[in-house]
Amino acid sequence: MLKDVTLGQYFPINSPLHRLDPRTKIVLLIFLIVAIFMANNIASYALLCLLTILIIGLSRVPARMYFQGLKPLWFVILFTALINVFLTPGTAIYICGRPTHMSWEGLILAGKMALRLVLLITASSALTYTTSPIILTDGIEKLLKPFSRFGLPTHELAMMMSIAIRFIPTLIEETDKIMKAQKARGANFDSGPILQRIRALAPMLIPLFISAFRRADELAVAMESRCYQGGDNRTRLNEIRFSHSDLVAALFFLVFFVAILMLRIFL
C-alpha cells in the first residue's frame, strides 16, 4: 500500500508538459482546481474528465502511475461518498419496496464529491510528475517574488515547500523498511479488526519520527557545509523562461475556464 503513494515523485522524460514553465503549470493548476469546484452539471464534469485525460496523455507518464497514486486514497473517497449518501436529506431510495436511509440527492452529491477528489489528485500528481523539485522551487519563488517587498521570505518558503514534497517518497520508503523490520519481529499489520491494526502501527511511529528528524538534521548540516545563505544574491545554472508553449497552454486553459463558467451560468 505504501509503495502506491506516488505524490512527490518526478519522472524525467521528454513531454510537452515537462517543457512548460513551472510558473505556468502552477497557475494553471490553481485555475483547474477552481474550475473543478465550479462544475455543477454533467457537461462541466464531462469537460473536466476530457481535460484530465488530455493532461495524462500530454505528460507521457504511464496512466497506471496515476491510478496507482489513487489506490491509497480509495478508502477516503469511498468514506466521503458514503457519508454524503446517508446524511444528505432528500428523496429516499427504495429497495424491495422499502425506504432506506439513503437519498437520491445524497447519491448524486456523493458521485460529484468522489469525482472531484479523483480529478484534484490526478491534476496535482501531474504537476509533481512533470516538474523536478529544483525547478518547482524556482517556479514557486518566482511567483512569490512580489511579496518579498513586504518582507516575506519567498525563497525560504519555496525551499521548505519543495523539500516537504520531495521528502514524501523518502518517508514512505522509510516507513516501509520499519514495517518490514517489525514484521520480522512478529508484528502483524495485515489481519485483525481495524482498531487492532491501528494499535499495531503505534510502535512504528517513534522510529519513524527519529528517522525523519535525523534526515532533517543531516540535510541542514549538508546545506550549512556548502555555505547556503538563502535567496540573497543567489544565481542559477538554468534560468526558467516562458516560451510559446506556455502562451498556447495559457490561452487553451483560458478558453476552457470560460467554458466551465458559461456552463455553470447557463446550465
ZIFENFEN-V893952 format. One record per backbone hydrogen bond with DSSP energy under -1.0 kcal/mol. CO is the residue of the C=O (numbers start at 0). NH is the residue of the N-H. Records with the same first field share a line. If there is no record, write none. Layout:
BEGIN
CO->NH + NH
END
This chain:
BEGIN
0->3
1->4
5->8
10->12
14->18
20->24
21->25
22->26
23->27
24->28
25->29
26->30
27->31
28->32
29->33
30->34
31->35
32->36
33->37
34->38
40->44
41->45
42->46
43->47
44->48
45->49
46->50
47->51
48->52
49->53
50->54
51->55
52->56
53->57
54->58
61->64
62->66
63->67
64->68
66->70
69->72
70->73
72->76
73->77
74->78
75->79
76->80
77->81
78->82
79->83
80->84
81->85
82->86
83->87
84->102
90->103
92->99
94->97
97->94
101->92
102->106
103->107
104->108
105->109
106->110
107->111
108->112
109->113
110->114
111->115
112->116
113->117
114->118
115->119
116->120
117->121
118->122
119->123
120->124
121->125
122->126
123->127
124->128
125->129
128->10
131->135
132->136
133->137
134->138
135->139
136->140
137->141
138->142
139->143
143->146
144->147
146->149 + 151
147->150
151->153
152->156
153->157
154->158
155->159
156->160
157->161
158->162
159->163
160->164
161->165
162->166
166->170
167->171
168->172
169->173
170->174
171->175
172->176
173->177
174->178
175->179
176->180
177->181
178->182
179->183
181->186
182->185
192->196
193->197
194->198
195->199
200->203
201->204
203->207
204->208
205->209
206->210
207->211
208->212
209->213
210->214
211->215
212->216
213->217
214->218
215->219
216->220
217->221
218->222
219->223
220->224
222->227
223->226
230->233
242->246
243->247
244->248
245->249
246->250
247->251
248->252
249->253
250->254
251->255
252->256
253->257
254->258
255->259
256->260
257->261
258->262
259->263
260->264
261->265
262->266
END
